[in-house]
Amino acid sequence: MTRGPILIDLEDREPPVSVADAPPVPDTPAPDGQAMQMAARLVARRPSRLASWFWGLAGAVIGAMVSVAAWDFVTGLLARAPVFGIVVTVLFVAMLGVLLVIALRELAAIARLGRIDSLHRAADAALAEEDLEQARAVTKRLLAFYAGRDDTRWGRQSLSERMGEQFDASGLLNLAEVELLAPLDAAASREVEAAARQVAAVTALVPLALADVATALAANLRMIRRIAEIYGGRSGLIGSWRLTRAVFTHLVATGAVAVGDDLLEPLLGGSLLSKLSRRFGEGLVNGALSARVGAAAMEVCRPLPFSPRRKPSVRKIVKNALGGLFGTKEA
C-alpha cells in the first residue's frame, strides 16, 4: 500500500561534478612505425664474433657429417645394387653441379654489385675534381655496363651521339643521368611506391604482433632486390642480404628510420596523424618509412650519384604511394 510521494533531502550530498571540470582524456601516443624500426634493427644489427664462430663451426661440422653420410650411403648402395647405386651417384653429381652453378652465380652477382659501387665512386671522384677525361671514362664504362639490355638501347644511342658535345664533367654525367638512367629511376620509384603501399596496408590490417614485422622485412627485402635488378645489379641471395644490411645500417646510423610524421604532413596535414586510429597510423608511418628505405636503396644501387635536381623526393614518393588512401592522389 503506497503512503504517497517520498521526499529525499539532497542538501547533505556533494554537488554534481561539472563536465568542464572533468580531467581531459589523455592523448593517444602518436604512431612511430614500430614494425619498420624493429625490422631495421634486426637487419642492421651486427652479429657478435662469438656467434659468428659458433655458426661457422656448426656449419662445418654439419657439412662434414652430411658429406660422410652421403658417401657411406652411395658406396653401400653400389656394393648392394650396382645399377641403382650408379643412378644415385649420377643424381648426387648433378646436384653438386647445380650447387656449383648457384655458387658461381652468387659470385657473379657480388662482382656485378662491386662494378656498380666502383662506377659510383669513380663518378663521385670525377665530379669532385671536375675531371672531364675521368667523366668520359665513367660514361664509357656505363655504356658497356648496360650494353646487353634492350630497354636502355635508345638511351645508350642518344648518349653515344651527344657525349662529344659536353665539355665539363658535370654536364657529361648529367647527360648520362637524363638519357640513360631516367627511365630506370622511374621504374625504381614505382617499385618503392608499391612496397610502401603493401607495407602500409598489411601493417594496418594485420593485428598479430610479429606478423607486421615479418611483412615489412619481407617487402623491403624484395623491394631492395628489385631496385638492384632495375639498375643492373642482379643480386643473388647473399648479395641481396649484404645490400639490405648496407641500406638499413645507413638509415639506422643516421636516425632516418625513426622519423615518420614529417613525411606524412603533406599528405595528411598538420596533426591529423595523431587523430587517426593507432593501427591505421602505424600502417601509414611504416609505409612512409619503407619509402625512405627505398630512396636510400636507389642511391646505393644506382651506378651514378643523383644530381641535386634529380634526387628522389621521399615526400613525393609517399604522396604517390599513399595518397590514394585519402582520395588525394593526382592523376
C-alpha angles and dihedrals in degrees: 000000000000118000095197135266119342119221118213117200110225098179094099094049124093116261115256116268114253119236089230090059094052115112114257120259109258114251118251109246112256116255114260104188096257094176094055093043092052091046090050092050091048093052098039096046111109115224117239119256090243091054091048091053091047096051092043093052091042090053091049093050094046091047091051092049093049092047093050092045091050091048093050091047094051095044092046091048091050090053094049101036113010097187095049090042090056091051092051090047090054090050091051091049090050091050091051089050091053090049090051091052090050091051091049090050091051090051091048091049092051090048090051091052087050090055090053091050090048091051091049093051093045091051090049090052092048092051093046093051096033087230109169095189092052090047090053090050090051091049092051090049089050092052090050091047092057096035094111098051120095094198090065097045097104092044093050091048093050092045092050091051096047104035091089090062093065119088102180133056097239093049092050095048091045088054090051089049094052100040101037111020103035094083090047090050090053092050092048091050090054090053090052092049092050092050092048091052092048094049092046094050097044098044090048095050105033110082097190116114102233100019092084091051092050092046093048092048094047093046092049093047090052091045094052091047092050091049090051090051092049091055091045100263098125089191119195127212097284093039092050092051092049090048092048091050091050092052096046093042089056092048094047092047092052094042091235094130092061097063125077113138094073091057092053096047095090089048101043102016130223116344098340090115091066090054095055123094114277095243096046091047091051089053093052093048092047090051091050091050090050088055089053090051089050093051090051090049090053090055092048097045097042115100092217127045116250117258113231091253096052100038109128115257111225091201091054091049091050092048092050093045101043103022092090090066089069099033092248100110111124120234 
